[in-house]
Amino acid sequence: MKKKKIAIIGAGISGLSCAYLLSKKNYTIDVIAKAFSPNITSNKAAAFWFPYHIRNDKRGVRWAQKSYDFYVSLYNVKSAGISVKQLIKVIGKNIIEEDPVWINFLPEGSCSMIPESDLPEGIAKAYNVAVPLIETQIFLPYLKNYLTKAGVNFIQKEINKLDEVSNEYDCVINCTALGAVKLCNDETIIPVRGQVALIETKTDFPIYLDNEKPLYIVPRKDAMIVGGTYEENVYDEATEPSTIQTLLNNAYAFMPELKQQKVIGNWAGLRPYRPTVRVEKENNIIHNYGHGGSGFTLAFGCAEDVAGMLEE
Ligand SMILES: Cc1cc2nc3c(=O)[nH]c(=O)nc-3n(C[C@H](O)[C@H](O)[C@H](O)COP(=O)(O)OP(=O)(O)OC[C@H]3O[C@@H](n4cnc5c(N)ncnc54)[C@H](O)[C@@H]3O)c2cc1C
């Protein structure tokens, strides 16, 4: 039987996760993208597994759980850059905690409470969670390399209309994130800029997360990421020195010992936020975009749905 020709537009985590699952089936796959790692949003993610912006979407639980399991399955592949880390999620005093629905997304036994007697001053409550940490600077090249060996073609090209591609292929998978604003005339998707500071790393550190502030400290191999901002509708990817200093001050206030770590850089990335993630079939196009601050957390679950729609 003739192999079906599939075009995946976009080479971020959404596109590459689809390519990964489909490369195990009988398809000819082209990944077409305007930009590749490291020059894409996916490289700028922190990127630890944690569901944001997805609390009201029932599909999110399944997507996040599938992705969790997928990352854990790569734990022993050293070149993939994936580890399972301790995440301490803190709730400050005088903060009204949102219903912690994210606990339902976790495998049983991976979350416990830290005893009150062990909490530092100013903290009312803290969760101890085991989560995958995906080192984007290692994992994205790992995926591209894996896919190249599996026979997937990578083509650098900007697509101006989806019809240009959908006429040439049996199926097109649209993983263009903010590119969908123009390609699909989708005005419900907006950028949410995240600025972060980078300090010298301490890989034996856990991840710290204070959603309410918001503050997160993520010990990657190349740097400790200190984030972050959530700035809706900002397209500018330049960082602001005063904002970066505020992020550092928040981190120092939370953990004064971090002042000893040299500041080594900063960056900003644009989360592709949409009120609901679009995973949907439209003729011979399957859309997979709008993952906001959870692109890595959801990617392999969404890719599994895409693969299912392709087979229908
Ligand atoms: C500071 C920050 C921290 C984050 N932390 C986390 C985290 O801890 N955990 C987590 O799960 N998520 C996190 N995220 C969110 C995550 O980065 C995104 O959800 C994810 O990267 C989106 O991936 P994507 O593949 O959909 O989009 P992108 O990575 O933006 O990729 C889009 C692709 O489409 C291509 N493209 C677009 N338009 C066109 C076109 N017209 N023609 C051809 N190609 C096109 C682009 O070139 C690119 O290759 C964070 C984001 C930021 C900014």
The ligand as a Tripos MOL2 file, in Angstrom:
@<TRIPOS>MOLECULE
LIG
   53    58     1     0     0
SMALL
NO_CHARGES

@<TRIPOS>ATOM
      1 C1          9.2010   31.4780   29.9060 C.3       1 LIG1
      2 C2          8.3910   30.2610   29.5510 C.ar      1 LIG1
      3 C3          8.3630   29.1740   30.4210 C.ar      1 LIG1
      4 C4          7.6160   28.0450   30.1080 C.ar      1 LIG1
      5 N1          7.6560   26.9860   30.9480 N.ar      1 LIG1
      6 C5          6.9420   25.8650   30.6610 C.ar      1 LIG1
      7 C6          6.9990   24.7320   31.5310 C.ar      1 LIG1
      8 O1          7.6820   24.7470   32.5610 O.2       1 LIG1
      9 N2          6.2510   23.6280   31.1950 N.ar      1 LIG1
     10 C7          5.4850   23.5860   30.0550 C.ar      1 LIG1
     11 O2          4.8280   22.5690   29.8140 O.2       1 LIG1
     12 N3          5.4440   24.6520   29.2070 N.ar      1 LIG1
     13 C8          6.1320   25.7760   29.4800 C.ar      1 LIG1
     14 N4          6.0870   26.8610   28.6360 N.ar      1 LIG1
     15 C9          5.1650   26.8200   27.4840 C.3       1 LIG1
     16 C10         5.7820   26.1300   26.2800 C.3       1 LIG1
     17 O3          7.0180   26.7070   25.9770 O.3       1 LIG1
     18 C11         4.8400   26.2660   25.0620 C.3       1 LIG1
     19 O4          3.5170   25.8660   25.3980 O.3       1 LIG1
     20 C12         5.3290   25.3880   23.9220 C.3       1 LIG1
     21 O5          6.6820   25.6680   23.6450 O.3       1 LIG1
     22 C13         4.5020   25.5710   22.6580 C.3       1 LIG1
     23 O6          5.0620   24.7100   21.6980 O.3       1 LIG1
     24 P1          4.5980   24.7420   20.1920 P.3       1 LIG1
     25 O7          5.3430   23.6820   19.4880 O.co2     1 LIG1
     26 O8          3.1130   24.7040   20.1400 O.co2     1 LIG1
     27 O9          5.0320   26.1940   19.6810 O.3       1 LIG1
     28 P2          6.4710   26.7870   19.2550 P.3       1 LIG1
     29 O10         7.5590   26.2690   20.0730 O.co2     1 LIG1
     30 O11         6.2440   28.2650   19.2030 O.co2     1 LIG1
     31 O12         6.6760   26.2590   17.7770 O.3       1 LIG1
     32 C14         5.8960   26.7490   16.7100 C.3       1 LIG1
     33 C15         6.5280   26.2870   15.4070 C.3       1 LIG1
     34 O13         5.7020   26.7030   14.3250 O.3       1 LIG1
     35 C16         6.4810   27.3660   13.3270 C.3       1 LIG1
     36 N5          5.6330   28.2760   12.5820 N.ar      1 LIG1
     37 C17         4.7940   29.2250   13.0620 C.ar      1 LIG1
     38 N6          4.1580   29.8500   12.0190 N.ar      1 LIG1
     39 C18         4.6180   29.2720   10.8800 C.ar      1 LIG1
     40 C19         4.3540   29.4580    9.4920 C.ar      1 LIG1
     41 N7          3.4900   30.3740    9.0660 N.pl3     1 LIG1
     42 N8          5.0140   28.6920    8.5980 N.ar      1 LIG1
     43 C20         5.9260   27.7470    9.0120 C.ar      1 LIG1
     44 N9          6.2010   27.5330   10.3100 N.ar      1 LIG1
     45 C21         5.5590   28.2760   11.2330 C.ar      1 LIG1
     46 C22         7.5760   28.0390   14.1660 C.3       1 LIG1
     47 O14         8.6690   28.4220   13.3320 O.3       1 LIG1
     48 C23         7.9110   26.9080   15.1410 C.3       1 LIG1
     49 O15         8.7520   25.9540   14.5120 O.3       1 LIG1
     50 C24         6.8450   28.0060   28.9090 C.ar      1 LIG1
     51 C25         6.8880   29.0810   28.0350 C.ar      1 LIG1
     52 C26         7.6430   30.2000   28.3420 C.ar      1 LIG1
     53 C27         7.6850   31.3370   27.3800 C.3       1 LIG1
@<TRIPOS>BOND
     1     1     2 1
     2     2     3 ar
     3     2    52 ar
     4     3     4 ar
     5     4     5 ar
     6     4    50 ar
     7     5     6 ar
     8     6     7 ar
     9     6    13 1
    10     7     8 2
    11     7     9 ar
    12     9    10 ar
    13    10    11 2
    14    10    12 ar
    15    12    13 ar
    16    13    14 ar
    17    14    15 1
    18    14    50 ar
    19    15    16 1
    20    16    17 1
    21    16    18 1
    22    18    19 1
    23    18    20 1
    24    20    21 1
    25    20    22 1
    26    22    23 1
    27    23    24 1
    28    24    25 2
    29    24    26 1
    30    24    27 1
    31    27    28 1
    32    28    29 2
    33    28    30 1
    34    28    31 1
    35    31    32 1
    36    32    33 1
    37    33    34 1
    38    33    48 1
    39    34    35 1
    40    35    36 1
    41    35    46 1
    42    36    37 ar
    43    36    45 ar
    44    37    38 ar
    45    38    39 ar
    46    39    40 ar
    47    39    45 ar
    48    40    41 1
    49    40    42 ar
    50    42    43 ar
    51    43    44 ar
    52    44    45 ar
    53    46    47 1
    54    46    48 1
    55    48    49 1
    56    50    51 ar
    57    51    52 ar
    58    52    53 1
@<TRIPOS>SUBSTRUCTURE
     1 LIG1         1 GROUP 0 **** ****
